[in-house]
Amino acid sequence: MLSLREVSVAYDGKAAVEDVSLELADGEVLALLGPSGSGKSTLLRAVAGLEPATGEISWDGRSLRGVPTHKRGFALMFQDGQLFPHLSVANNVAYSMRLRRIPAAGRAERVADLLELVGLGGYQDRLPGTLSGGERQRVALARALAVEPRLLLLDEPLSALDAGLRERLAGDLRRILHEAGTTALMVTHDQEEAFAVADRIALLRDGHLVQEGTLREVWAHPTDAWAALFLGYARVLEGTAAYPVLKAAGMDPADAVALRRSAFVADPKGPLTGTVISARATPEQHRLVVRLDDVGEVDAVADSAPAPGESVRLRVEPNRLAIPGPYARESVE
């Protein structure tokens, strides 16, 4: 188990990461999520032993202070894969095993098994230059898993891929890590990628740990308005603007409420009345922008598209709301 206790990293006296404490259980995937400059990659490099850090980084209760990177038993996978272009897929995957003097027969069998795991069975003799971006990342993942690392460190592993491929590979990455039983710490700035791959999320901002928990905990109970917006909520209403929405949802009053884009649904019997500003048709539904009295502009969904200027009634989907901060309740999902 990986344990961080008040870990800090500073450059020229300025903290890039400050007093971060986390634990990662065996077989778990934890995503370090945050915007650019939040300190997530710096923290990953500190765990790898590539950045000097204060505080305590330990594995199974044993401090890693002074343990060099190559003796930590960890593997690091970068966003561009960094394959050797002159080596075949098999030789790329076997590279670290060869360094550890694993017999050739054992290497070949292990390479074949790993390529099957990542969906590239039969690719042993291909060169990296003949592969797609997604295939190269799969090879890089197989290489990282080859020596069965105690901990796999993933630094933006999918960010170099286009959006569609990134979405498809995120699910594959989760499956591969769980099938291999690999403990992993992943850095990403993409909340959808974090939710698709990880078991738990640690949200960082300006070098500080803002929130940590399971996917459900973090999504249902963002710690503040910034966290809610970064995690993908469309808008946060505060003060008097939040009250009519909470009342319509049958929830207790609070100082703020975060809204998903589909929190409001057009309904002739809905308790809220507003004026349509714009409507956009999609293959499945219509998306509206509606001005609600005492609330402001909100997004809504509808089965048909009223014209701009028309009055529309809305109901609230309670499971698409979150009360951030100290107002979070277990009943809000």
Helices and strands as residue ranges (DSSP letters): E 2-11, E 14-24, E 29-33, H 40-48, E 54-59, E 62-63, G 69-71, E 74-77, H 89-99, H 104-117, G 128-130, H 133-145, E 151-155, H 163-180, E 184-188, H 191-197, E 200-205, E 208-214, H 215-220, H 225-231, E 235-238, G 239-241, H 242-248, E 256-259, E 264-266, E 272-281, E 286-292, E 296-302, E 311-316, G 318-320, E 321-322, G 325-327
